Amino acid sequence: MNKWLTSAIKAYTDIYGLTNKPVIYEVGSRDGNDGYELAERIYNGTDIWSDAKIVLFECNPPQIDIIKANYPNAELIPYAISEKETKAKFLQIHGDNNYVGSSTLNINRPKRDNWIKQTSEVEVQTKRLDTIIKELKHEDTEIDIMKIDIEGYTAEALRSLGKYLRNVRVLHLETEISGVARAETNLDIANFMTEQGYICTALENEWGEEIQDQIWRRLDK
């Protein structure tokens, strides 16, 4: 199990314990596995698909098909997340073993990584998170854990939540150290989260100097 899922789960269960109705948002889902595992690890009921709300965000067409096959009962959101709602170019990145985990809205992403074998572009629709929350009628819903891993667009995703950021109890964020993909660095995001009333419970440069994982817990309302 990814240790950062464990850190997010610990940040949640230390305060809230387990729940029989978990609500999980995974933004940048790839295959849906992390979103499902987060729900499963904080769940204390008997029929997770009857009780849980698992919302998986993925705009990359091949990955959408994988999620549909793996988790047909999840709520699949086939849009890229951004502050603006428009059509945008999306860079599909194919690496070793056809790995696509670093695909991104940033079509100018540096291609210096030696594991990148091929790139291609597709057009996708972007949406704000607060728009989707309204469409799902989750305006008054407490989101137990939200994981955001969208290759440099974390700050935009957070801002796109608007007032609904405070609906989220725990966030697992992947952030950029030097702003390779976008202007906002990990420190910018940390300052933003602190201002919004969250406390950082864990962080580490798991993937080298450029990328940092951050776990944030809401200082409760």
C-alpha positions, 0 to 999 in steps of 0.5 A: 500500500502507498504509504501516503494513503496510510498517512492520509488514513491516519490523519482521518482516523485519529480524529474521526475514527471509522465511518459507515458512510465514507465520502472520497474524492480522488482527483487525477484517479488514473485507475481508481485504485487509490480512491477505492482503497481510501474508502475501504480503509476508513469504512466499518460497514458491510456493503461499501458500494451501498454506503460509500460515495466514491468520486473518481476524476479522470479525463484521460480517455484510456484511463476512463475505460479502465476505471469503468471496468474496475469500479463500475459503481463509482461516480466517474467524473470525466473532466480535467479540473481547472479554475476555468471551464473550457476546452483544453489540450491534455498531454498524454504521457506514455512511459515504461510499461505504458505507464500514464500516471504523469499525463497533464494539462501542461502541454509544455511539461519538460520531457527530460525524464528518461522514462518518458517514451512517447507523448500525444495530445487530446482535447478535454473539457475542464471543470471547476470542483465547486461546479461538480460538487453542485452537480452531485448535490454535495453542497452540504456533504462532508468529504472525508478524504480528497486526494489531488494528484494532477501534475502541477495543477493542485493549486488550481484545483484547490482554488476551484473548490471555492467555499467548498474547500472547508467541506473536506476533512483531510486532503492528500496533495501532490505538489511541485517543489520548483513549480515545474508544471505551474507557477505555484510551489509546494510552499505556496500551497502550504501557505494557502492551506494554512490560511484556509484553516488546515494543519499539515500532518505529514510531508515528504519528497517521495519522488525526489527533489521536484515533487512533494506529498502533503497531508492536510487535516481541517482544524474543525469548524 
